[in-house]
Amino acid sequence: MRIVFMGTPDFAVPSLRALVDEGFEVVGVFTQPDKPAGRGNKLTACPVKAFAAERGLPVFQFEKVRVREGRETIESLKPDLMVTAAFGQILSQRILDISPLGTLNVHASLLPKHRGSAPINWSIAMGDAQTGVTIMFTDRGLDTGDMAISEAVDIGPEETAGELSDRLSLLGARLLVRAIHLIEDGSCPRVPQDETLATYEPMLKREDGLIDWAVSARKICDKVRGFNPWPGTYTVMPDGSALKIWACAARPDKAVPPDVRPGTVLLSSAKGGLFVACREGVLEILEMQAAGTKRMTAKAYLMGKSLPEGIVLGEVDRA
């Protein structure tokens, strides 16, 4: 079977590796153009391109694969099947019509829940106890195509989006190979999605990481885990500088004193730790990164810096 693969980040690499290791003929790998990275803004290949080069697979990069040159390149490869995994571009119907067996997509949620480009992040940030991977047939809609197979996994209580992505990428690779073998023997299911159960979450932006202290400590913890490592979560110090929060814990054993505003620092000491009042409950900041410092535990930060009790995070002192 001739397969064209489309993917970009680390999440997509296990799927491409599985196709190669299973002996499928990957006739072309399409990925996003190289982007500047690091202090020198040096053009850097994405993980999928790096893996494809290592295995000697032909790589094609288009800003928009749906332009004529991209479409004609795919047509010239004569794929029987196309596979996408976190590709980052929308395929036109003319491209979807190229492969006679269709296009499979490796989607990191239990569809129809969490359609969109950041299902792993939002599943954690919204407090889900379970998620999974769905192998679906791509159509013109956004993650609306028929489902082939899926498998659920539990989300760990302290698991971050980065950690969950690693697990789901391996699961997705395994399910992808299974789905292709089902297509080969003519027994692959095509189950329409129930639109009444569909949810769609937006693409993440850096500013989405701003913490709202006027919610529960539990919700803030879910957001911190869900947005780790990207886009990260942060609050604003009274001087206007950003304070990144990398890890935290809800502390049900701590009570918020009456009439204390959300975001108020309740305790701040190298020995006792850093505790902040929320609308519901108390949050302990475990790992943080203040402006001009490295990522470190809150206790390590407080050994050399002061963060006065009583200040209100998320509010800038205009005095």
C-alpha positions as CSV (number, residue, x, y, z in Angstrom):
1,M,0.0,0.0,0.0
2,R,1.4,3.4,-1.0
3,I,0.9,5.9,1.8
4,V,1.4,9.7,1.9
5,F,2.0,10.9,5.5
6,M,1.4,14.4,6.8
7,G,2.5,15.5,10.2
8,T,4.7,18.0,12.1
9,P,5.4,17.8,15.9
10,D,6.7,15.1,18.2
11,F,3.2,13.6,18.5
12,A,3.2,12.6,14.9
13,V,6.6,10.8,14.9
14,P,5.5,7.5,16.4
15,S,2.7,7.2,13.8
16,L,5.2,7.7,11.0
17,R,7.7,5.3,12.6
18,A,5.0,2.6,13.0
19,L,4.1,2.9,9.3
20,V,7.7,2.4,8.3
21,D,8.4,-0.4,10.8
22,E,5.2,-2.2,9.7
23,G,6.5,-2.3,6.1
24,F,4.1,0.1,4.5
25,E,5.4,2.0,1.5
26,V,5.6,5.7,2.6
27,V,6.0,7.4,-0.7
28,G,6.1,11.0,0.7
29,V,6.1,12.9,4.0
30,F,4.5,16.3,4.0
31,T,5.3,18.7,6.9
32,Q,5.3,22.3,7.8
33,P,8.2,24.5,6.6
34,D,11.3,24.9,8.8
35,K,10.9,27.6,11.5
36,P,13.3,29.9,13.3
37,A,14.2,28.5,16.8
38,G,16.6,29.3,19.6
39,R,18.5,32.5,20.4
40,G,20.0,32.7,16.9
41,N,16.6,32.1,15.2
42,K,18.2,29.4,13.1
43,L,15.9,27.6,10.8
44,T,15.1,24.3,12.4
45,A,13.4,21.2,11.0
46,C,10.4,19.9,12.8
47,P,10.5,16.4,14.5
48,V,8.7,14.7,11.6
49,K,11.1,16.0,9.0
50,A,14.1,15.0,11.1
51,F,12.7,11.5,11.5
52,A,11.9,11.2,7.8
53,A,15.4,12.4,6.8
54,E,16.9,9.8,9.2
55,R,14.9,7.0,7.4
56,G,15.6,8.3,3.9
57,L,11.9,9.2,3.2
58,P,11.1,11.9,0.6
59,V,10.0,15.2,2.4
60,F,7.9,17.9,1.0
61,Q,7.2,21.3,2.6
62,F,4.5,23.7,1.6
63,E,3.2,26.8,3.4
64,K,-0.2,25.6,2.1
65,V,-0.3,22.1,0.7
66,R,-3.7,22.8,-0.8
67,V,-2.1,25.2,-3.5
68,R,-1.8,23.7,-7.0
69,E,1.9,22.8,-6.6
70,G,1.1,20.9,-3.4
71,R,-1.9,19.1,-4.8
72,E,0.0,18.1,-8.0
73,T,2.9,16.8,-5.9
74,I,0.6,14.5,-4.0
75,E,-1.1,13.4,-7.2
76,S,2.3,12.5,-8.7
77,L,3.0,10.1,-5.7
78,K,-0.2,8.1,-6.5
79,P,-1.0,7.3,-2.9
80,D,-3.6,4.5,-2.1
81,L,-4.1,6.1,1.4
82,M,-3.2,9.4,3.1
83,V,-2.5,9.7,6.9
84,T,-2.4,12.9,8.9
85,A,-1.3,13.3,12.5
86,A,-1.1,16.9,13.9
87,F,-0.2,18.2,10.5
88,G,-1.5,21.7,11.2
89,Q,-3.1,22.4,7.8
90,I,-6.6,21.9,6.4
91,L,-6.8,19.7,3.4
92,S,-9.1,20.7,0.5
93,Q,-11.7,18.3,-0.9
94,R,-9.6,18.0,-4.1
95,I,-6.7,16.7,-2.1
96,L,-8.9,14.4,-0.1
97,D,-10.2,12.9,-3.3
98,I,-6.7,11.9,-4.5
99,S,-6.3,8.7,-2.5
100,P,-8.9,6.0,-3.4
101,L,-8.9,4.6,0.2
102,G,-9.4,8.0,1.8
103,T,-7.4,9.8,4.5
104,L,-7.0,8.6,8.1
105,N,-6.4,11.1,10.9
106,V,-4.9,10.3,14.3
107,H,-6.9,12.5,16.6
108,A,-6.0,12.7,20.3
109,S,-9.5,12.7,21.9
110,L,-12.5,10.5,22.1
111,L,-14.5,12.1,19.3
112,P,-16.8,13.8,18.9
113,K,-15.5,15.4,22.2
114,H,-12.7,17.9,21.9
115,R,-12.6,18.6,18.2
116,G,-9.9,21.1,17.2
117,S,-6.1,21.5,17.3
118,A,-5.4,21.2,21.0
119,P,-7.5,18.3,22.3
120,I,-4.9,17.1,24.8
121,N,-4.5,20.5,26.4
122,W,-8.2,21.1,26.8
123,S,-9.0,17.6,28.0
124,I,-6.8,18.2,31.0
125,A,-7.6,21.9,31.5
126,M,-11.3,21.1,31.5
127,G,-10.9,18.5,34.2
128,D,-11.6,15.3,32.2
129,A,-10.8,12.1,34.0
130,Q,-10.5,10.2,30.7
131,T,-9.5,10.8,27.1
132,G,-8.0,8.7,24.3
133,V,-7.3,8.5,20.6
134,T,-9.7,8.2,17.6
135,I,-8.6,7.1,14.2
136,M,-11.1,8.8,11.8
137,F,-11.7,9.3,8.1
138,T,-11.0,12.9,7.3
139,D,-13.8,14.9,5.5
140,R,-14.2,18.6,4.7
141,G,-15.3,19.4,8.2
142,L,-13.1,20.0,11.3
143,D,-12.7,16.6,12.8
144,T,-16.2,15.6,11.7
145,G,-15.4,12.5,9.7
146,D,-16.5,8.9,10.4
147,M,-14.7,7.1,13.1
148,A,-12.8,3.9,12.4
149,I,-11.5,2.8,15.9
150,S,-10.8,4.5,19.2
151,E,-9.4,3.6,22.6
152,A,-9.8,5.4,26.0
153,V,-7.1,6.0,28.6
154,D,-7.4,7.5,32.1
155,I,-5.7,10.9,32.7
156,G,-3.3,10.9,35.7
157,P,-4.2,13.2,38.5
158,E,-0.9,15.0,38.2
159,E,-0.3,14.4,34.4
160,T,0.7,17.3,32.3
161,A,-0.2,17.8,28.6
162,G,3.3,17.0,27.6
163,E,3.3,13.7,29.5
164,L,-0.2,12.8,28.2
165,S,0.9,13.7,24.6
166,D,3.7,11.2,24.8
167,R,1.4,8.4,25.9
168,L,-1.3,9.2,23.3
169,S,1.2,9.4,20.5
170,L,2.2,5.8,21.1
171,L,-1.4,4.7,21.4
172,G,-2.3,6.6,18.2
173,A,0.5,4.8,16.3
174,R,-0.7,1.4,17.4
175,L,-4.3,2.2,16.5
176,L,-3.3,3.6,13.2
177,V,-1.6,0.4,12.1
178,R,-4.6,-1.6,13.3
179,A,-7.0,0.6,11.2
180,I,-4.9,0.3,8.1
181,H,-4.9,-3.5,8.4
182,L,-8.7,-3.4,8.8
183,I,-8.9,-1.3,5.6
184,E,-6.7,-3.9,3.8
185,D,-9.0,-6.8,4.6
186,G,-12.2,-4.7,4.0
187,S,-13.5,-4.8,7.6
188,C,-12.7,-1.3,8.8
189,P,-15.7,0.3,10.6
190,R,-17.0,3.7,9.6
191,V,-19.1,5.1,12.4
192,P,-20.7,8.5,12.0
193,Q,-20.1,10.9,14.8
194,D,-23.0,12.0,17.0
195,E,-23.2,15.7,16.4
196,T,-25.3,16.2,19.6
197,L,-22.3,15.2,21.6
198,A,-19.7,17.3,19.7
199,T,-17.6,19.9,21.4
200,Y,-15.0,22.1,19.8
201,E,-12.1,23.8,21.5
202,P,-10.1,26.7,20.0
203,M,-6.5,26.8,19.1
204,L,-4.3,27.8,22.0
205,K,-2.7,31.2,22.2
206,R,0.0,32.4,24.7
207,E,-2.5,34.8,26.4
208,D,-4.8,31.9,27.1
209,G,-2.4,31.0,29.9
210,L,-3.3,33.9,32.1
211,I,-4.7,32.6,35.4
212,D,-8.0,33.8,36.7
213,W,-7.9,33.6,40.5
214,A,-11.7,34.0,40.7
215,V,-12.2,30.2,40.1
216,S,-11.5,27.2,42.2
217,A,-8.0,26.0,43.1
218,R,-8.8,22.7,41.4
219,K,-9.6,24.4,38.1
220,I,-6.4,26.4,38.2
221,C,-4.4,23.2,38.8
222,D,-6.1,21.6,35.8
223,K,-5.2,24.6,33.6
224,V,-1.6,24.6,34.8
225,R,-1.2,20.9,33.9
226,G,-3.1,21.3,30.7
227,F,-1.0,24.2,29.4
228,N,2.3,22.6,30.4
229,P,4.6,22.9,28.5
230,W,2.9,25.2,26.1
231,P,1.6,27.9,26.2
232,G,2.3,27.8,29.9
233,T,0.3,29.6,32.7
234,Y,1.1,32.8,34.4
235,T,-0.1,35.5,36.6
236,V,0.8,39.2,37.0
237,M,2.8,40.6,39.9
238,P,1.8,44.0,41.4
239,D,4.8,45.6,39.5
240,G,3.3,44.3,36.2
241,S,5.9,41.5,35.6
242,A,4.8,38.0,34.8
243,L,5.1,35.1,37.2
244,K,5.0,31.8,35.4
245,I,3.5,28.8,37.3
246,W,4.8,25.4,36.3
247,A,3.3,23.2,39.0
248,C,0.8,23.6,41.8
249,A,-1.5,21.8,44.1
250,A,-5.0,22.5,45.5
251,R,-4.9,22.4,49.3
252,P,-8.3,21.4,50.7
253,D,-6.7,21.4,54.1
254,K,-6.2,25.2,54.0
255,A,-9.1,27.7,54.4
256,V,-9.4,31.1,52.8
257,P,-10.0,33.7,55.5
258,P,-13.2,35.8,55.2
259,D,-13.2,38.8,52.9
260,V,-9.8,37.9,51.3
261,R,-9.7,38.7,47.6
262,P,-8.8,36.0,45.1
263,G,-5.1,36.1,44.2
264,T,-4.0,37.2,47.7
265,V,-0.8,35.7,48.9
266,L,-1.6,34.0,52.2
267,L,1.7,32.5,53.1
268,S,5.1,33.1,51.6
269,S,8.2,31.6,53.2
270,A,11.1,29.3,52.2
271,K,10.1,26.9,55.0
272,G,6.3,27.0,54.7
273,G,5.9,27.5,50.9
274,L,3.8,29.8,48.8
275,F,0.0,29.7,49.2
276,V,-2.6,31.9,47.3
277,A,-6.3,32.4,47.9
278,C,-8.7,31.4,45.1
279,R,-12.4,32.0,44.8
280,E,-12.8,28.5,46.0
281,G,-10.0,27.0,48.1
282,V,-6.2,27.6,48.4
283,L,-3.6,27.0,45.8
284,E,0.0,26.0,46.7
285,I,2.5,27.1,44.0
286,L,5.2,24.4,43.8
287,E,7.3,25.4,40.8
288,M,7.5,28.9,39.4
289,Q,9.5,31.3,37.3
290,A,9.7,35.0,38.0
291,A,10.9,37.5,35.5
292,G,14.6,37.3,35.0
293,T,15.0,33.9,36.9
294,K,15.1,30.3,36.0
295,R,12.4,27.8,36.7
296,M,12.6,26.6,40.3
297,T,10.6,25.5,43.3
298,A,8.7,28.2,45.1
299,K,10.6,27.4,48.3
300,A,14.0,27.8,46.5
301,Y,12.8,31.1,45.1
302,L,11.8,32.3,48.5
303,M,15.2,31.5,50.0
304,G,16.6,34.4,48.1
305,K,13.7,36.6,47.1
306,S,10.7,38.2,48.8
307,L,7.1,37.8,47.8
308,P,5.2,39.7,50.6
309,E,2.1,38.2,52.1
310,G,-1.0,40.2,51.4
311,I,-0.1,41.3,47.9
312,V,-2.7,40.4,45.2
313,L,-1.5,38.5,42.2
314,G,-3.2,39.3,38.9
315,E,-3.6,42.9,39.8
316,V,-1.1,45.7,38.9
317,D,-0.3,48.3,41.5
318,R,-1.1,51.6,39.7
319,A,0.0,53.8,42.6
